Protein backbone atom coordinates (compact mmCIF):
# COMPACT_ATOMS: atom_id res chain seq x y z
CA UNK A 1 0.00 0.00 0.00
CA UNK A 2 1.36 3.40 -0.98
CA UNK A 3 1.31 6.12 1.66
CA UNK A 4 2.72 9.59 2.41
CA UNK A 5 4.12 10.95 5.59
CA UNK A 6 2.51 14.10 6.93
CA UNK A 7 5.53 16.17 6.05
CA UNK A 8 5.48 14.79 2.50
CA UNK A 9 1.78 15.65 2.20
CA UNK A 10 2.38 19.14 3.54
CA UNK A 11 5.29 19.62 1.13
CA UNK A 12 3.09 18.60 -1.79
CA UNK A 13 0.33 20.98 -0.66
CA UNK A 14 2.84 23.79 -0.26
CA UNK A 15 4.23 23.11 -3.74
CA UNK A 16 0.76 23.12 -5.26
CA UNK A 17 -0.12 26.39 -3.54
CA UNK A 18 3.08 28.04 -4.69
CA UNK A 19 2.41 26.82 -8.24
CA UNK A 20 -1.18 28.13 -8.07
CA UNK A 21 -0.10 31.51 -6.62
CA UNK A 22 3.42 32.13 -7.92
CA UNK A 23 3.08 35.90 -7.60
CA UNK A 24 1.88 38.29 -4.93
CA UNK A 25 -1.74 39.53 -4.92
CA UNK A 26 -3.79 42.25 -3.23
CA UNK A 27 -6.23 41.07 -0.59
CA UNK A 28 -8.97 42.98 1.30
CA UNK A 29 -9.50 41.88 4.91
CA UNK A 30 -9.88 43.04 8.50
CA UNK A 31 -7.03 42.81 10.98
CA UNK A 32 -7.43 40.73 14.11
CA UNK A 33 -5.24 39.64 17.02
CA UNK A 34 -2.38 41.98 16.01
CA UNK A 35 0.74 41.40 18.12
CA UNK A 36 4.48 42.04 17.97
CA UNK A 37 7.23 39.78 19.22
CA UNK A 38 10.52 40.85 20.70
CA UNK A 39 12.25 40.61 17.30
CA UNK A 40 9.92 43.18 15.76
CA UNK A 41 7.91 40.72 13.69
CA UNK A 42 4.17 41.36 13.50
CA UNK A 43 1.85 38.37 13.74
CA UNK A 44 -1.85 38.74 13.10
CA UNK A 45 -4.90 37.19 11.59
CA UNK A 46 -6.82 38.40 8.58
CA UNK A 47 -10.57 37.88 8.77
CA UNK A 48 -13.60 38.53 6.65
CA UNK A 49 -16.99 39.11 8.29
CA UNK A 50 -20.53 38.91 7.05
CA UNK A 51 -21.90 42.41 6.61
CA UNK A 52 -25.02 42.12 8.75
CA UNK A 53 -23.99 39.65 11.43
CA UNK A 54 -20.23 40.25 11.84
CA UNK A 55 -19.85 36.49 11.77
CA UNK A 56 -16.40 35.45 10.50
CA UNK A 57 -16.71 33.88 7.09
CA UNK A 58 -12.99 33.51 6.32
CA UNK A 59 -9.73 33.59 8.25
CA UNK A 60 -6.01 33.38 7.46
CA UNK A 61 -2.82 33.70 9.48
CA UNK A 62 -0.67 36.69 8.53
CA UNK A 63 2.99 37.67 8.94
CA UNK A 64 4.78 40.98 8.51
CA UNK A 65 8.46 40.46 9.03
CA UNK A 66 10.38 43.02 11.04
CA UNK A 67 12.23 44.72 8.19
CA UNK A 68 8.97 45.18 6.27
CA UNK A 69 6.90 46.17 9.33
CA UNK A 70 9.41 48.88 10.28
CA UNK A 71 8.67 50.61 6.97
CA UNK A 72 4.96 49.85 6.53
CA UNK A 73 3.73 50.76 10.00
CA UNK A 74 4.85 54.44 10.17
CA UNK A 75 3.85 54.97 6.55
CA UNK A 76 0.38 53.53 7.16
CA UNK A 77 -0.19 55.48 10.39
CA UNK A 78 1.04 58.75 8.89
CA UNK A 79 -1.31 58.47 5.93
CA UNK A 80 -4.39 57.27 7.79
CA UNK A 81 -3.99 58.80 11.23
CA UNK A 82 -4.91 55.34 12.46
CA UNK A 83 -2.75 53.00 14.51
CA UNK A 84 -2.09 49.61 12.97
CA UNK A 85 -4.23 47.60 15.38
CA UNK A 86 -6.93 44.97 15.36
CA UNK A 87 -10.32 45.78 13.87
CA UNK A 88 -9.36 47.91 10.87
CA UNK A 89 -9.95 47.10 7.23
CA UNK A 90 -6.84 46.92 5.09
CA UNK A 91 -5.78 46.26 1.52
CA UNK A 92 -2.50 44.31 1.66
CA UNK A 93 -0.16 42.86 -0.92
CA UNK A 94 0.63 39.29 0.11
CA UNK A 95 2.21 36.07 -0.99
CA UNK A 96 0.39 32.82 -0.30
CA UNK A 97 2.51 30.34 1.67
CA UNK A 98 2.09 26.93 3.23
CA UNK A 99 4.53 25.89 5.92
CA UNK A 100 4.72 22.21 6.78
CA UNK A 101 4.55 23.05 10.52
CA UNK A 102 2.55 26.29 10.67
CA UNK A 103 0.28 25.63 7.73
CA UNK A 104 -1.43 28.15 5.47
CA UNK A 105 -0.51 31.80 5.85
CA UNK A 106 -0.11 35.15 4.14
CA UNK A 107 3.12 37.11 4.14
CA UNK A 108 2.58 40.88 3.81
CA UNK A 109 4.85 42.94 1.57
CA UNK A 110 2.90 46.16 1.09
CA UNK A 111 -0.22 47.98 2.27
CA UNK A 112 -2.47 50.56 0.64
CA UNK A 113 -3.42 53.19 3.26
CA UNK A 114 -5.94 54.89 0.95
CA UNK A 115 -8.26 51.87 1.24
CA UNK A 116 -8.16 52.00 5.03
CA UNK A 117 -8.58 55.77 5.00
CA UNK A 118 -11.63 55.42 2.81
CA UNK A 119 -13.11 52.83 5.14
CA UNK A 120 -12.39 55.04 8.17
CA UNK A 121 -14.08 57.99 6.50
CA UNK A 122 -17.01 55.79 5.58
CA UNK A 123 -17.37 54.53 9.15
CA UNK A 124 -17.00 58.08 10.45
CA UNK A 125 -19.74 59.26 8.09
CA UNK A 126 -21.97 56.41 9.25
CA UNK A 127 -21.46 57.47 12.88
CA UNK A 128 -22.28 61.12 12.11
CA UNK A 129 -25.39 60.15 10.13
CA UNK A 130 -26.54 57.88 12.95
CA UNK A 131 -26.10 60.64 15.54
CA UNK A 132 -28.03 63.08 13.35
CA UNK A 133 -30.78 60.56 12.66
CA UNK A 134 -31.17 59.92 16.39
CA UNK A 135 -31.44 63.69 16.97
CA UNK A 136 -28.51 63.92 19.40
CA UNK A 137 -25.78 65.37 17.19
CA UNK A 138 -26.25 69.00 18.30
CA UNK A 139 -27.64 68.44 21.82
CA UNK A 140 -24.46 69.41 23.65
CA UNK A 141 -23.90 72.44 21.41
CA UNK A 142 -27.41 73.65 22.30
CA UNK A 143 -26.58 73.82 26.02
CA UNK A 144 -26.00 77.31 27.40
CA UNK A 145 -22.38 77.83 28.34
CA UNK A 146 -22.17 79.36 31.85
CA UNK A 147 -21.12 83.00 31.93
CA UNK A 148 -18.45 82.12 34.52
CA UNK A 149 -17.12 78.61 33.75
CA UNK A 150 -14.99 78.28 36.88
CA UNK A 151 -15.85 74.79 38.15
CA UNK A 152 -14.20 72.43 35.69
CA UNK A 153 -14.26 68.64 35.48
CA UNK A 154 -11.12 67.56 33.61
CA UNK A 155 -10.85 64.21 31.81
CA UNK A 156 -7.28 63.33 30.88
CA UNK A 157 -4.29 61.28 31.87
CA UNK A 158 -2.77 62.67 35.10
CA UNK A 159 0.72 62.20 33.63
CA UNK A 160 -0.02 63.93 30.34
CA UNK A 161 2.17 66.94 29.57
CA UNK A 162 -0.87 68.67 28.11
CA UNK A 163 -2.60 68.49 31.49
CA UNK A 164 0.30 70.30 33.17
CA UNK A 165 0.25 72.95 30.44
CA UNK A 166 -3.50 73.35 30.89
CA UNK A 167 -3.18 73.82 34.67
CA UNK A 168 -0.26 76.21 34.36
CA UNK A 169 -2.07 78.32 31.76
CA UNK A 170 -5.19 78.65 33.89
CA UNK A 171 -3.39 79.36 37.15
CA UNK A 172 -1.15 82.04 35.63
CA UNK A 173 -3.85 83.98 33.78
CA UNK A 174 -3.04 87.67 33.87
CA UNK A 175 -6.47 88.68 35.12
CA UNK A 176 -6.16 86.59 38.26
CA UNK A 177 -9.39 84.67 37.61
CA UNK A 178 -9.99 81.74 39.96
CA UNK A 179 -10.70 78.29 38.52
CA UNK A 180 -11.65 75.19 40.50
CA UNK A 181 -10.64 71.91 38.86
CA UNK A 182 -11.19 68.24 39.61
CA UNK A 183 -9.35 65.57 37.66
CA UNK A 184 -11.13 62.44 36.44
CA UNK A 185 -8.27 60.21 35.23
CA UNK A 186 -8.67 58.41 31.92
CA UNK A 187 -6.58 56.56 29.35
CA UNK A 188 -6.15 58.87 26.36
CA UNK A 189 -4.64 56.51 23.81
CA UNK A 190 -5.02 52.90 22.83
CA UNK A 191 -7.92 50.49 22.89
CA UNK A 192 -9.04 51.48 26.42
CA UNK A 193 -9.59 55.14 25.53
CA UNK A 194 -13.30 54.94 24.71
CA UNK A 195 -14.23 52.86 27.75
CA UNK A 196 -12.05 54.94 30.08
CA UNK A 197 -13.49 58.32 29.01
CA UNK A 198 -17.07 57.05 29.23
CA UNK A 199 -16.37 55.83 32.79
CA UNK A 200 -15.04 59.29 33.67
CA UNK A 201 -18.17 60.89 32.21
CA UNK A 202 -20.33 58.58 34.32
CA UNK A 203 -18.43 59.66 37.43
CA UNK A 204 -18.96 63.34 36.57
CA UNK A 205 -22.64 62.77 35.84
CA UNK A 206 -23.19 61.50 39.39
CA UNK A 207 -22.07 64.91 40.75
CA UNK A 208 -22.86 67.19 37.82
CA UNK A 209 -24.25 69.94 40.08
CA UNK A 210 -20.66 70.59 41.24
CA UNK A 211 -19.38 71.60 37.77
CA UNK A 212 -19.98 74.16 35.06
CA UNK A 213 -18.21 72.43 32.15
CA UNK A 214 -16.38 69.22 31.22
CA UNK A 215 -12.96 69.44 29.57
CA UNK A 216 -11.46 66.50 27.64
CA UNK A 217 -7.80 67.17 26.83
CA UNK A 218 -4.90 65.16 25.45
CA UNK A 219 -1.45 66.63 25.02
CA UNK A 220 0.78 65.36 22.26
CA UNK A 221 0.70 61.71 21.26
CA UNK A 222 0.60 60.12 17.85
CA UNK A 223 -2.13 61.18 15.46
CA UNK A 224 -2.76 57.49 14.87
CA UNK A 225 -4.25 57.32 18.37
CA UNK A 226 -7.06 59.69 17.39
CA UNK A 227 -9.19 56.86 16.01
CA UNK A 228 -10.24 56.18 19.60
CA UNK A 229 -12.14 59.48 19.50
CA UNK A 230 -14.06 58.50 16.35
CA UNK A 231 -16.37 55.94 17.97
CA UNK A 232 -20.15 56.03 18.24
CA UNK A 233 -20.45 55.16 21.98
CA UNK A 234 -18.07 57.95 23.01
CA UNK A 235 -19.67 60.49 20.68
CA UNK A 236 -23.20 59.56 21.81
CA UNK A 237 -22.25 59.92 25.49
CA UNK A 238 -20.70 63.35 24.97
CA UNK A 239 -23.48 64.60 22.70
CA UNK A 240 -26.12 63.80 25.32
CA UNK A 241 -24.10 64.89 28.36
CA UNK A 242 -25.97 67.50 30.47
CA UNK A 243 -22.92 69.77 30.86
CA UNK A 244 -21.11 71.59 28.02
CA UNK A 245 -18.14 69.50 26.81
CA UNK A 246 -14.97 71.25 25.60
CA UNK A 247 -12.31 69.23 23.76
CA UNK A 248 -8.61 69.90 23.32
CA UNK A 249 -7.22 66.66 21.95
CA UNK A 250 -4.11 68.24 20.46
CA UNK A 251 -4.17 67.78 16.70
CA UNK A 252 -4.27 69.89 13.57
CA UNK A 253 -6.06 67.57 11.14
CA UNK A 254 -9.81 67.31 10.64
CA UNK A 255 -11.93 67.22 13.75
CA UNK A 256 -12.74 63.87 15.30
CA UNK A 257 -16.35 62.82 15.79
CA UNK A 258 -15.93 63.72 19.48
CA UNK A 259 -14.88 67.25 18.48
CA UNK A 260 -17.89 67.59 16.19
CA UNK A 261 -20.46 66.76 18.89
CA UNK A 262 -18.73 68.75 21.66
CA UNK A 263 -19.99 72.18 22.69
CA UNK A 264 -16.65 73.75 21.77
CA UNK A 265 -13.50 72.37 20.16
CA UNK A 266 -9.97 73.75 20.67
CA UNK A 267 -6.80 72.37 19.10
CA UNK A 268 -4.72 71.97 22.26
CA UNK A 269 -5.12 71.93 26.05
CA UNK A 270 -3.66 75.44 26.28
CA UNK A 271 -6.15 76.60 23.66
CA UNK A 272 -8.93 75.21 25.89
CA UNK A 273 -7.48 77.20 28.81
CA UNK A 274 -7.40 80.32 26.61
CA UNK A 275 -11.05 79.76 25.71
CA UNK A 276 -12.09 79.49 29.37
CA UNK A 277 -10.05 82.59 30.28
CA UNK A 278 -11.56 84.52 27.36
CA UNK A 279 -15.02 83.54 28.57
CA UNK A 280 -14.18 84.98 31.99
CA UNK A 281 -12.74 88.10 30.36
CA UNK A 282 -15.94 88.50 28.37
CA UNK A 283 -17.96 88.28 31.59
CA UNK A 284 -15.61 90.74 33.30
CA UNK A 285 -15.95 93.10 30.33
CA UNK A 286 -19.73 92.98 30.62
CA UNK A 287 -19.47 93.67 34.35
CA UNK A 288 -17.14 96.62 33.76
CA UNK A 289 -19.51 97.89 31.09
CA UNK A 290 -22.43 97.59 33.50
CA UNK A 291 -20.35 99.29 36.17
CA UNK A 292 -19.59 102.20 33.84
CA UNK A 293 -23.25 102.51 32.87
CA UNK A 294 -24.31 102.47 36.53
CA UNK A 295 -21.68 105.05 37.49
CA UNK A 296 -22.61 107.33 34.58
CA UNK A 297 -26.32 106.94 35.26
CA UNK A 298 -25.81 107.61 38.98
CA UNK A 299 -23.73 110.68 38.27
CA UNK A 300 -26.38 112.00 35.88
CA UNK A 301 -29.07 111.46 38.50
CA UNK A 302 -26.93 113.18 41.15
CA UNK A 303 -26.31 116.14 38.83
CA UNK A 304 -29.99 116.37 38.00
CA UNK A 305 -30.92 116.22 41.69
CA UNK A 306 -28.38 118.92 42.53
CA UNK A 307 -29.83 121.18 39.83
CA UNK A 308 -33.33 120.64 41.23
CA UNK A 309 -32.08 121.41 44.73
CA UNK A 310 -30.50 124.62 43.50
CA UNK A 311 -33.73 125.57 41.72
CA UNK A 312 -35.72 124.79 44.85
CA UNK A 313 -33.30 126.83 46.96
CA UNK A 314 -33.87 129.80 44.67
CA UNK A 315 -37.65 129.51 44.24
CA UNK A 316 -38.62 128.09 47.63
CA UNK A 317 -38.78 131.44 49.54
CA UNK A 318 -40.87 133.03 46.77
CA UNK A 319 -43.05 129.98 46.53
CA UNK A 320 -43.47 129.83 50.32
CA UNK A 321 -44.41 133.56 50.47
CA UNK A 322 -46.96 133.08 47.69
CA UNK A 323 -48.41 130.07 49.41
CA UNK A 324 -48.56 131.94 52.74
CA UNK A 325 -50.35 134.92 51.18
CA UNK A 326 -52.83 132.61 49.48
CA UNK A 327 -53.45 130.79 52.73
CA UNK A 328 -53.98 134.06 54.60
CA UNK A 329 -56.43 135.28 51.97
CA UNK A 330 -58.25 131.96 52.13
CA UNK A 331 -58.46 132.23 55.93
CA UNK A 332 -59.92 135.72 55.70
CA UNK A 333 -62.54 134.52 53.23
CA UNK A 334 -63.35 131.64 55.55
CA UNK A 335 -63.71 133.98 58.52
CA UNK A 336 -66.06 136.26 56.56
CA UNK A 337 -68.10 133.31 55.37
CA UNK A 338 -68.27 131.92 58.91
CA UNK A 339 -69.57 135.27 60.30
CA UNK A 340 -72.19 135.49 57.56
CA UNK A 341 -73.19 131.88 58.02
CA UNK A 342 -73.43 132.24 61.81
CA UNK A 343 -75.53 135.42 61.54
CA UNK A 344 -77.87 133.79 59.02
CA UNK A 345 -78.13 130.66 61.17
CA UNK A 346 -78.97 132.67 64.34
CA UNK A 347 -81.65 134.76 62.58
CA UNK A 348 -83.16 131.62 61.07
CA UNK A 349 -83.29 129.90 64.44
CA UNK A 350 -84.74 133.03 66.09
CA UNK A 351 -87.56 133.11 63.50
CA UNK A 352 -88.27 129.44 64.18
CA UNK A 353 -88.44 130.08 67.92
CA UNK A 354 -90.84 133.02 67.45
CA UNK A 355 -93.04 130.90 65.23
CA UNK A 356 -93.15 128.08 67.79
CA UNK A 357 -93.80 130.57 70.60
CA UNK A 358 -96.84 131.95 68.74
CA UNK A 359 -98.12 128.46 68.12
CA UNK A 360 -97.71 127.44 71.75
CA UNK A 361 -99.49 130.66 72.87
CA UNK A 362 -102.51 130.09 70.62
CA UNK A 363 -102.68 126.46 71.71
CA UNK A 364 -102.60 127.17 75.49
CA UNK A 365 -105.75 126.48 77.66
CA UNK A 366 -105.63 129.99 79.08
CA UNK A 367 -105.95 131.52 75.61
CA UNK A 368 -108.85 129.24 74.71
CA UNK A 369 -110.69 129.98 78.03
CA UNK A 370 -110.22 133.69 77.44
CA UNK A 371 -112.33 133.35 74.33
CA UNK A 372 -115.38 132.29 76.42
CA UNK A 373 -114.86 128.59 76.48
CA UNK A 374 -114.97 126.46 79.68
CA UNK A 375 -113.78 123.02 80.76
CA UNK A 376 -116.06 120.58 82.62
CA UNK A 377 -114.19 118.13 84.88
CA UNK A 378 -115.38 114.95 86.60
CA UNK A 379 -113.01 113.58 89.16
CA UNK A 380 -110.32 115.89 87.78
CA UNK A 381 -110.71 114.62 84.19
CA UNK A 382 -112.24 116.53 81.28
CA UNK A 383 -115.75 115.43 80.28
CA UNK A 384 -115.91 114.93 76.52
CA UNK A 385 -119.39 113.36 76.23
CA UNK A 386 -122.67 113.67 78.17
CA UNK A 387 -123.10 109.95 77.88
CA UNK A 388 -120.33 109.46 80.41
CA UNK A 389 -122.38 111.31 83.06
CA UNK A 390 -124.93 109.88 85.43
CA UNK A 391 -127.43 111.45 87.76
CA UNK A 392 -125.79 112.56 90.96
CA UNK A 393 -122.30 113.06 89.43
CA UNK A 394 -120.45 116.08 90.86
CA UNK A 395 -118.93 118.24 88.15
CA UNK A 396 -116.42 121.12 88.26
CA UNK A 397 -116.59 123.81 85.58
CA UNK A 398 -113.48 125.92 84.93
CA UNK A 399 -113.81 129.43 83.40
CA UNK A 400 -111.24 131.96 82.31
CA UNK A 401 -111.80 133.51 85.69
CA UNK A 402 -113.01 131.22 88.48
CA UNK A 403 -114.59 127.78 88.97
CA UNK A 404 -118.03 126.39 89.98
CA UNK A 405 -119.37 123.01 91.10
CA UNK A 406 -122.65 121.43 90.13
CA UNK A 407 -124.53 118.16 90.49
CA UNK A 408 -126.19 116.31 87.57
Secondary structure as GFF3:
##gff-version 3
##sequence-region A 1 408
A	DSSP	alpha_helix	6	20	.	.	.	ID=ss1
A	DSSP	beta_strand	25	36	.	.	.	ID=ss2
A	DSSP	beta_strand	42	49	.	.	.	ID=ss3
A	DSSP	beta_strand	56	64	.	.	.	ID=ss4
A	DSSP	alpha_helix	66	80	.	.	.	ID=ss5
A	DSSP	beta_strand	89	99	.	.	.	ID=ss6
A	DSSP	beta_strand	103	111	.	.	.	ID=ss7
A	DSSP	alpha_helix	113	133	.	.	.	ID=ss8
A	DSSP	beta_strand	151	156	.	.	.	ID=ss9
A	DSSP	alpha_helix	161	171	.	.	.	ID=ss10
A	DSSP	beta_strand	180	185	.	.	.	ID=ss11
A	DSSP	alpha_helix	193	205	.	.	.	ID=ss12
A	DSSP	three_ten_helix	208	210	.	.	.	ID=ss13
A	DSSP	beta_strand	213	217	.	.	.	ID=ss14
A	DSSP	three_ten_helix	223	229	.	.	.	ID=ss15
A	DSSP	alpha_helix	232	239	.	.	.	ID=ss16
A	DSSP	beta_strand	244	248	.	.	.	ID=ss17
A	DSSP	alpha_helix	257	261	.	.	.	ID=ss18
A	DSSP	beta_strand	264	266	.	.	.	ID=ss19
A	DSSP	alpha_helix	269	362	.	.	.	ID=ss20
A	DSSP	alpha_helix	365	370	.	.	.	ID=ss21
A	DSSP	beta_strand	375	378	.	.	.	ID=ss22
A	DSSP	beta_strand	381	382	.	.	.	ID=ss23
A	DSSP	three_ten_helix	386	388	.	.	.	ID=ss24
A	DSSP	beta_strand	394	398	.	.	.	ID=ss25
A	DSSP	beta_strand	403	407	.	.	.	ID=ss26
###
